[in-house]
Amino acid sequence: MTDFAQPADSSPMRPRDAVHAGTLVGAPEPRSLRFGSSAWLTAAALVVAALLATPVFGVFFSVFQEGEGAWGHLVDTVLPRYVLNTVYLALMVGVGVFTVGVGTAWLVTMCRFPGRRLFEWALILPLAFPAYVIAYAYTDFLQHPGPVQTLLREVTGWGPRDYWFPEIRSIEGAGLMFTLVLYPYVYLLARTAFLNQSICTLEVGRTLGRTAWQSFREVALPLARPAIATGTALALMETLADFGTVAHFGVQTFTTGIYRAWFSMGDRIAAAQLAASLLSFVLLLLLLERWQRGRARYFQTSRKYQQLPGYRLSGTRQALAVLACALPLGLGFLLPLGLLFEMHLTAGHDLFGRRYITLVVNSFTLAGITAGLAVGLALTLAYAARLRPSRLTHGANRMASLGYAVPGSIIAVGVLIPLANFDNALDAWMRASFGISTGLLLTGSIAGLIFAYLVRFMAVALNTVDSSLTKITPSMDDAARTLGAGTGGRLRRVHIPLLRGGLLTAGLIVFVDVMKELPATLIMRPFNFDTLAVQAYRLAADERLSEAATPSLAIVAVGLLPVILLSREIMRSRPGHAR
């Protein structure tokens, strides 16, 4: 019989000796061993997912509850208007972001014209603007006493009633504002899809006699369709979730109706039922896109990636290409940024005054705590799915991501109702048992608001962390396990150092999203606790647009950092690109 004893010199067992000892180095651990080390992580992931999904399901359950009677009044009076305005607004924004996003993405990717290199990264900059901020800038610029109409009257000598001028405070104006700041969603995903397309597929189209336009329409566009549909859906979700823009423009949509039902009518059940109606609208939108796609699938079968063809434009086509890229950049970023800066210098507030320092501290506190918690919870969910890949863990990740497709006002309602019931029950029990009042422990502090942010933005952090985690090869796990590292040790010593960039990116994106978030903050913020977004909204609601420029500029300045980082990374998405 072979002797497996360790040599007398007490030298460490070599890897090939371990094979003879009955343990295959690098092989997965038996299920019994893996369960003990990762079961706690899977259980934690399930608990996190259940908590984050509770507000969304709670909104649906509210449909069957009895309210204060406001629901019947809303159905008879304003609900049809909410539906029509929401559908009309979604159609306008969908067509707008598709046209601008896909058109500019194709031009900067496949065509050659002056300024293309600049437009490649600059076209993403409008994403730093919240829609309500750009709405404030254009309202001051285009309203009757604004500089445009004032100059028009001075030049022509017309009186106030002698001419017609388009009304910016309208549903069409709101659609334009959303298009200007949300088209980068489509631009980013469409351009990434175009960059990843093989030249071979385009060459086949040209060989068959297709022109550049026909190759785009019949080859490149169908291949990029899933990415374009995803970008358009993201833009529509942001449109449906917005409150500040439609409220400022006086457009009655579901989000404004939810806010009014909660604060003006005092009927939280009616607000939840409106939220359930809007959530059904969102789900219908997603199902409609999936149904329209049917069983069609779009795959890239060639692995040959070369330099993409450059269609050199000249003359009129060159000028039109420059204009097509310059217009969305100028109208969506440069002009509103200049307007806000001029408004701030004219009648803005001191950003370093005591009031604004408090606002900045509040905003950064909420954003920082939420970003840290989101990254930690996202890492828990993603790592559990990596250790124990199953329908259960992947289903937990999907449940935790539900909130991103849900407007902030819906999440606020879904969070407030159960938390308020918990606060009241806890207070009653503490009074009866110990004579102590706990008050509004969760809903009266920033805890409830941070939970709402986590529900809303967990998908952003989870997708970023998960995509970074999948780039770490399983062989590194095997090597760490061979060296005796347990679940926590592998995470601490191997994965977190490699994930540092992805974790930072996820935290940064969540941080900026929280800084810009308005509907949930308006509904759930504690008494006398305001943020930069709330301050901008309040000043604009009081028609103090120039003063609203100061907090608006601060929000845009914070949002520029991740946008610039993202624009630098986009060119690296194409296979074979030198890093």
Summary of the structure (lengths in Angstrom):
residues: 579
radius of gyration: 27.3
end to end distance: 55.7
largest distance: 110.4
contacts: 1896
relative contact order: 0.13
helix: 75%
strand: 1%
